[in-house]
Amino acid sequence: MTTEERIEASETRIFKAVFPNTTNHYDTLFGGTAMQLMDEVAFIAATRFARKRVVTVSSDKIDFKRSIPAGTIVELIGRVVHVGNTSMKVNVEIYTEQMYSYERERAIVGDFTFVAIDEFKKPIQIL
């Protein structure tokens, strides 16, 4: 399988409903909760690409473009966008969907960097 085919096959999509227990006093999704969900999706995409142990080493420029209100559905999409020797970058987007309409908007976007590691937690080659 080529690198491009592996990238395509590793794209990860997860849907979640935003319930009141995950929102702040403005009735919108906590930023930290959104980042946790993004890291989870990025981890799954990175693992599906590398098929090795991976760990998050950084998150870069997470842009909160729109608030995410309670009572919406969110779709998180993780895509590997760069592969190095031992690390890879995964871009994650969060889209909101109204439950009772077809309205859909991109709300948050950010990048996460992962490193592949061996059983001794030392970096190893991804490919």
N, C-alpha and C positions, 0 to 999 in steps of 0.2 A: 504494500500500500504506500503510495507517495505521501509526502508531507501535506500536500494540499488536500488529498483525500482524507487523511487523518484529521486535519483541521475541520473539514466539513462534517465528518462523522462525529466529532466531539462536541458540536454545538449543543448546548443544554438549555432547555426551556422549562420553567417551573411556574405554575400559577398558584396564587394565594388569595384568600379573601382578607380584607383589612377589617378586623374586629375591634371594638372599643378597648379591649385590654392591651392593644398594641399602639394606642394613640395617646397624645399628650393633651394638655388642657385646651388646646385649640381644636381638638377633635381631628387631628391629622397624625399620620404615622410618625413615630419617633425617628429621627435621623439615624440614631444608633441601631435601631431595629432594621431599618432599610440597609444599612451597611453590613449588618450581620447576614441578612438574606443574600446580599450581593456577594459576600465572601464565600458563602456556602455554594452558590451557583458557580462561581468562578473556580472553587476547589473541585467541584464535580467535573466541570469542563476540562480543567487541567489534568485531572486523573484519567479521564476518558481519553485524552490525547496521548499522554505519556505512558499510561498503564504501569506507573511506578509510584512510589511514595512521593508526595509533594507537600510542601509547606508554604504558607503565605509569608513573603518577606517584605512586601510593601503594598500600600494602596496609593494610587496617584490621582490627584485632581478629580475628586468626586464632585460633580456639579448637580446641585439640587435645583432643577429648573422649575418645578411645580410641586406644590404640596400634594400629599396623597390623603384624601379624606377617608374617614371610617365609612364602611358600607360600599367600598369599591373593590374591584378585582384587580390584582396586579399580575403582570407577566414579567418574569425576569428572564433575560436572554444572555447567556454567557458564550463568548466566542474567543478562541485563541487567535491573537492578532500578530504575535511575534514569537519566534522560537530561537533561542540562543543555544549555547553549548550545554549549560546546566540549568538555565532559567527560561521561563516563558511568560509572556504578558497576556492576560485575559481581559477583554473588554466586557463590561456588563451594563446592560440597559434595563431600566424598569419602565414599563408602560402601564398606565392606568386605563381601566375600562369601567364605564358606568354599568351597574348591574342591570339596569332596565332600559338601556339604549345601546346603540352601536358606537357611541363616542369613545375615542381612544386617543391618548396623548402620551408622548414620552415625558417622563417626570424626572428621572435621575439617570446619570451616566457616569461611569468611572472605570478605572483600570486597576488591576491587581497583578502583582508579579509573584510568581511561584518558582521555587527551586526544587528539583528532584534530588532526593537523598537516599542513601543506603541505610542498612540496619544500624549503622553507627552514627547516623545523622550527619554524614559527610556528603557534600554535593557530588552528584554523579551526572554523567552525560544523559541527556534526554533521548536523543536519537541513537 
